[in-house]
């Protein structure tokens, strides 16, 4: 086997068999000590050593390209902490030590976010969901509190105080696959790839990750008391029965526009002063 082919083989096999190092493969091929010698004494016979290393590196690079095209990297999720919405969505109540993530990382929706203080459109992929409205507000307040305390952030307390005192609902326009709906007194307007968000809220109970669609839900009411009373039902996905408060839309493309800028969160990452977002499933 030539040096070039050995270089290809070294990188390809190291990609194909996780845990098998480059040095181990080089020893098996009988090339390891020649590699070390050529590097350590490169100036003793520069032409010979440099040519050997260049040919080996070129083969290594080609092997990496071939490996990246053929070999699929396996990504696994090892659950830790509590209220992991993504984990809860794909596993359910059953506990599993690790889950192969690859099927859930394919064909992810893309969101375009427009902020009030910028003309730039920010694009991101979504693995779980978008929170817009009081859920984004809770993340924004939580982020600020995290900078001032080491205590655990109580997002339920933030949400209740927001509902009663601090957060003001908005007028919203929801456009799903070209169909326009306009509404007032909107508290929430998330769009979901999964079913859960916000630490266990089953906001889109009928959403299917593999359907090729996303679910947009709106939570709207003039009454703060009614908003507060119905809100806990979201954790069990029972809010859908309150049809005067909750509207649900499914589609390949969903856009939400608020009449005032509000905070938004994408898979837990907060963005402030957002006036609209558009999701392409």
C-alpha positions as CSV (number, residue, x, y, z in Angstrom):
1,X,0.0,0.0,0.0
2,X,1.4,3.4,-1.0
3,X,1.9,6.3,1.5
4,X,-1.0,8.2,-0.1
5,X,-3.4,5.2,0.2
6,X,-2.3,4.7,3.8
7,X,-3.1,8.4,4.5
8,X,-6.6,7.9,3.1
9,X,-7.1,4.7,5.1
10,X,-6.0,6.3,8.4
11,X,-8.5,9.2,8.3
12,X,-11.4,7.2,6.8
13,X,-11.1,4.4,9.5
14,X,-10.8,6.9,12.3
15,X,-14.1,8.5,11.2
16,X,-15.8,5.2,10.6
17,X,-14.8,3.6,14.0
18,X,-15.3,6.0,16.9
19,X,-12.6,5.6,19.6
20,X,-10.0,4.1,17.2
21,X,-7.3,6.7,17.1
22,X,-5.0,7.8,14.3
23,X,-1.9,6.6,16.1
24,X,-3.4,3.1,16.5
25,X,-4.3,2.8,12.8
26,X,-0.8,4.1,11.9
27,X,0.8,1.4,14.0
28,X,-1.3,-1.3,12.4
29,X,-0.3,-0.1,9.0
30,X,3.4,0.0,10.1
31,X,3.7,3.7,9.3
32,X,3.7,5.2,12.8
33,X,7.4,5.3,13.6
34,X,8.2,6.6,10.1
35,X,5.8,9.5,10.8
36,X,7.5,10.3,14.1
37,X,10.9,10.0,12.6
38,X,10.1,12.2,9.6
39,X,8.7,14.9,11.8
40,X,11.5,14.9,14.5
41,X,14.3,14.8,11.9
42,X,12.7,16.6,9.0
43,X,15.8,18.8,8.4
44,X,18.3,15.9,8.3
45,X,16.9,14.8,5.0
46,X,14.4,17.6,4.2
47,X,13.4,16.5,0.7
48,X,12.7,12.9,1.6
49,X,10.9,13.6,4.9
50,X,8.9,16.6,3.5
51,X,7.8,14.5,0.5
52,X,6.7,11.7,2.7
53,X,4.7,14.0,5.0
54,X,3.1,15.9,2.2
55,X,1.9,12.7,0.4
56,X,0.6,11.3,3.7
57,X,-1.3,14.5,4.6
58,X,-2.8,14.7,1.2
59,X,-4.0,11.1,1.6
60,X,-5.3,11.9,5.0
61,X,-7.3,14.9,3.7
62,X,-8.8,12.8,0.9
63,X,-9.8,10.1,3.4
64,X,-11.5,12.8,5.6
65,X,-13.5,14.0,2.6
66,X,-14.6,10.4,1.6
67,X,-15.4,9.6,5.2
68,X,-17.6,12.7,5.7
69,X,-19.6,11.8,2.6
70,X,-20.1,8.1,3.6
71,X,-20.0,7.9,7.4
72,X,-22.9,9.3,9.4
73,X,-21.9,10.7,12.8
74,X,-24.1,9.4,15.6
75,X,-25.4,12.1,18.0
76,X,-26.8,10.9,21.3
77,X,-28.8,12.7,24.0
78,X,-28.0,11.8,27.6
79,X,-30.7,13.4,29.8
80,X,-29.8,15.4,32.8
81,X,-31.5,18.1,34.9
82,X,-35.2,18.5,35.0
83,X,-38.0,19.5,32.6
84,X,-36.1,18.8,29.4
85,X,-38.9,19.6,26.9
86,X,-37.1,18.1,23.9
87,X,-36.4,14.9,25.8
88,X,-39.9,14.7,27.2
89,X,-41.4,15.1,23.7
90,X,-39.4,12.4,22.0
91,X,-39.4,9.8,24.8
92,X,-42.6,10.5,26.8
93,X,-42.8,9.3,30.3
94,X,-40.4,6.3,29.8
95,X,-36.8,7.0,31.0
96,X,-34.0,6.1,28.6
97,X,-30.3,6.3,29.2
98,X,-29.5,7.7,25.8
99,X,-31.3,8.5,22.5
100,X,-30.0,8.6,19.0
101,X,-30.6,12.2,17.9
102,X,-29.9,11.9,14.2
103,X,-33.5,11.4,13.0
104,X,-34.6,14.5,15.0
105,X,-31.8,16.7,13.5
106,X,-32.9,16.3,9.9
107,X,-35.1,18.8,8.0
108,X,-35.3,21.2,10.9
109,X,-37.6,24.3,10.4
110,X,-35.9,27.7,9.8
111,X,-37.1,30.8,11.5
112,X,-36.6,34.4,10.2
113,X,-36.7,37.0,13.0
114,X,-37.2,40.7,12.5
115,X,-36.3,43.1,15.4
116,X,-37.7,46.6,15.9
117,X,-34.3,48.2,16.1
118,X,-32.7,46.6,13.1
119,X,-33.4,45.9,9.4
120,X,-31.4,42.7,9.6
121,X,-33.3,39.4,9.3
122,X,-31.9,36.8,11.7
123,X,-32.2,33.2,10.6
124,X,-32.0,30.2,13.0
125,X,-33.0,26.5,12.9
126,X,-35.5,25.2,15.4
127,X,-35.2,21.9,17.1
128,X,-38.1,22.4,19.6
129,X,-40.0,25.6,19.3
130,X,-40.4,29.4,19.5
131,X,-42.0,31.3,22.3
132,X,-43.3,34.8,21.6
133,X,-45.2,36.9,24.0
134,X,-45.3,36.4,27.8
135,X,-43.1,33.2,27.4
136,X,-40.4,35.3,25.7
137,X,-40.9,37.9,28.4
138,X,-40.3,35.3,31.1
139,X,-37.0,34.2,29.4
140,X,-36.0,37.8,29.2
141,X,-36.7,38.5,32.9
142,X,-35.0,35.2,33.8
143,X,-31.9,36.1,31.9
144,X,-31.6,39.4,33.8
145,X,-32.2,37.8,37.2
146,X,-29.5,35.1,36.4
147,X,-27.0,37.9,36.2
148,X,-27.7,39.1,39.7
149,X,-28.3,35.9,41.6
150,X,-27.1,32.3,41.9
151,X,-30.5,31.0,43.1
152,X,-32.7,28.9,40.8
153,X,-35.0,31.1,38.7
154,X,-38.7,30.6,39.3
155,X,-40.3,31.1,35.9
156,X,-43.8,30.2,37.1
157,X,-43.6,33.2,39.5
158,X,-42.3,35.4,36.7
159,X,-45.2,34.3,34.5
160,X,-47.9,34.9,37.2
161,X,-46.5,38.4,38.0
162,X,-46.3,39.1,34.3
163,X,-49.9,38.1,33.7
164,X,-51.2,40.2,36.6
165,X,-48.9,43.3,36.5
166,X,-46.1,43.7,34.0
167,X,-46.8,42.1,30.6
168,X,-49.3,43.9,28.3
169,X,-51.0,41.7,25.6
170,X,-50.8,42.8,22.0
171,X,-52.6,42.8,18.7
172,X,-51.3,40.1,16.5
173,X,-51.5,38.9,12.9
174,X,-51.0,35.2,12.2
175,X,-50.4,34.1,8.7
176,X,-50.3,30.3,8.1
177,X,-49.9,29.0,4.5
178,X,-51.3,32.3,3.2
179,X,-54.4,32.4,5.5
180,X,-54.5,35.5,7.6
181,X,-56.0,35.8,11.1
182,X,-56.0,39.0,13.2
183,X,-56.7,39.2,16.9
184,X,-56.4,41.3,20.0
185,X,-55.3,40.8,23.6
186,X,-52.8,38.1,22.6
187,X,-50.6,36.7,25.5
188,X,-48.8,33.9,23.6
189,X,-48.1,33.1,20.0
190,X,-45.6,30.2,19.8
191,X,-44.8,28.1,16.8
192,X,-43.7,24.5,17.6
193,X,-41.7,21.7,16.0
194,X,-42.3,19.6,19.2
195,X,-45.2,19.5,21.6
196,X,-43.6,20.9,24.8
197,X,-41.8,24.0,25.8
198,X,-41.4,26.3,28.8
199,X,-40.5,23.6,31.3
200,X,-43.3,21.1,30.6
201,X,-46.1,23.2,28.9
202,X,-47.8,20.9,26.4
203,X,-48.6,23.9,24.2
204,X,-49.0,21.9,20.9
205,X,-50.3,18.5,22.0
206,X,-51.1,17.2,18.5
207,X,-47.8,18.3,16.8
208,X,-45.9,15.6,15.0
209,X,-42.2,16.1,14.5
210,X,-42.1,14.1,11.3
211,X,-45.2,15.6,9.7
212,X,-43.3,18.3,7.8
213,X,-45.6,20.8,9.4
214,X,-45.4,23.2,12.4
215,X,-48.1,24.2,14.9
216,X,-48.8,27.8,15.8
217,X,-51.0,28.5,18.8
218,X,-52.4,31.8,20.1
219,X,-53.6,32.4,23.7
220,X,-55.8,35.5,23.8
221,X,-58.3,37.0,26.2
222,X,-59.1,40.5,27.5
223,X,-59.5,39.2,31.1
224,X,-56.3,38.9,33.2
225,X,-58.2,36.7,35.6
226,X,-59.4,34.3,32.9
227,X,-55.9,34.2,31.4
228,X,-54.5,33.3,34.8
229,X,-57.2,30.6,35.5
230,X,-56.9,28.8,32.1
231,X,-53.1,29.1,31.9
232,X,-52.3,26.0,34.1
233,X,-54.2,23.8,31.6
234,X,-51.4,24.3,29.1
235,X,-49.2,21.9,31.1
236,X,-51.5,19.0,30.3
237,X,-52.4,20.1,26.8
238,X,-56.0,20.7,28.0
239,X,-56.1,24.4,26.9
240,X,-57.3,23.4,23.4
241,X,-60.9,23.0,24.8
242,X,-61.0,26.7,25.6
243,X,-61.7,27.7,21.9
244,X,-62.5,31.3,22.6
245,X,-59.1,31.7,24.2
246,X,-56.9,29.3,22.2
247,X,-56.5,29.0,18.5
248,X,-54.3,26.4,16.8
249,X,-53.0,26.5,13.2
250,X,-50.9,23.9,11.3
251,X,-49.0,24.5,8.2
252,X,-45.7,24.5,6.3
253,X,-45.2,28.3,6.7
254,X,-46.2,30.4,9.7
255,X,-45.7,34.1,10.3
256,X,-46.6,36.0,13.5
257,X,-46.5,39.8,13.6
258,X,-47.1,41.9,16.8
259,X,-48.1,45.6,16.8
260,X,-45.5,46.2,19.6
261,X,-42.0,44.7,20.0
262,X,-41.8,41.8,22.5
263,X,-39.2,39.3,23.6
264,X,-39.0,36.0,21.8
265,X,-37.1,32.8,22.7
266,X,-35.9,30.1,20.2
267,X,-35.2,26.8,22.0
268,X,-34.4,28.9,25.2
269,X,-32.3,31.5,23.5
270,X,-33.8,35.0,24.2
271,X,-34.1,37.8,21.6
272,X,-35.5,41.2,22.6
273,X,-37.5,43.8,20.7
274,X,-38.9,41.4,18.1
275,X,-41.8,42.6,15.9
276,X,-42.3,39.5,13.8
277,X,-41.0,36.0,13.0
278,X,-41.6,33.6,10.0
279,X,-41.1,29.9,10.1
280,X,-40.4,27.7,7.1
281,X,-41.1,24.0,7.9
